[in-house]
Amino acid sequence: MTPEEILKKLQELIGEQFATAPEEITMETSFEEDLGADSVDLVELVMAMEEEFDIGEVQEDELTELKTVGDIVQFLSGKLSK
């Protein structure tokens, strides 16, 4: 799966969860600053990602590095290429 395909799926997931238009979500979108996400929001998003991308359980220490949509695209690209 290409980074562009991952981004498209993430835009839909994030758009649903944060009631935001998917086209407004970019690689630079910050979860805390742009979407107002808290830790519960992020856990819910990760659970949706685990299911959508079938990547297994994401470890908590991996989550601390994921600040923007681009971070998650890179993270998923690495997971899906294994």
N, C-alpha and C positions, 0 to 999 in steps of 0.2 A: 504494500500500500504506500503510495507516495505521500509526501508531506502535504501536498495540496488536497488529497483525498481525506487525509486525517483532519485537516483544518475544516473542511466542509462539514464533516460529521460532527466535529466539536462545536462549530457555529450553531448547528441545530440543537445539540444537547444543552449548550450554555444558554442559548436563546430561550429554550423552554424553561430551564431552571430559574433563570434570572429575569424572565419576562422582558427580554430585549430582542429587538429585531436581529436575526442572524447576520444580515449584511453589515450591521454596525460593529460586529466583533471582528477584530483584526489580530494579527500576530502580536501587536504591541499592547493589546488590551490587558490591563492589570486587574486581577480579581478583586483586590482590596480597594484600590483607588478608583477604578472605573465602574466596577460592578457592585461595590459595597459588600463584598462577600465576607462572611465570618467563618470561623473554623467548621461550624456545622454545615454551612453551604458547601464548603470545599470537600468535606467528607461525603456528602450526598453526591456531589459531582464525580468524585473518584469512584464511588460505587457504581454510578451510571456508566463511567468509562470502562471499568473492569468488565461489566456486562456487555457493553456495546462492542468493545474491541477484543474481548475474550483473552485478557492478558493475565488472568489470575489476580491474586491479592497484591495491592501496592503497599509497600512498607511505609510506616509513618515517617521514617527518616528521609525517604525519597520525596515525600510531599513538601518538606520545608524548602526545597529548592525551586518549587514550581510557583512562580509569582505572576507570570503572564501566560497568555494563550500560546505564545511562541515556545515558552518553556515546556508546556505540555505536549505540543506537537513534536518537539525534539525528543522528549522523554518517550512518547509512544512510538516514534520512528525507531528508536533504539530497541524497545521491547519487541516490536513487531518484526524486526529484521533478524531476530535470533532464531 
